[in-house]
């Protein structure tokens, strides 16, 4: 299917290619709008800010736990810690 799509695009005229891409663009915009309507809560700036604070706290906690003085060693320690948490 990919090869037929590719060959169709190669042999298509400029207007056909433009129509195809404009159709794809419109479809993506419709999908984005429906996605945002469905998951409005996640696009609320307050919620996004809260999630950002939580993620930055997790990152800060990890970097404090494993200082980046010796990056390779800290990455190895992080890997060992993650492995021990899985067990």
Buried (B, 14 or more C-beta within 10 A) or exposed (E): EEEEEEEEEEEEEEEEEEEBEEEEEEEEEEEEEEEEEEEEEEEEEEEEEEEEEEEEEEEEEEEEEBEEEEEEEBEEBBEEEEEEEEE
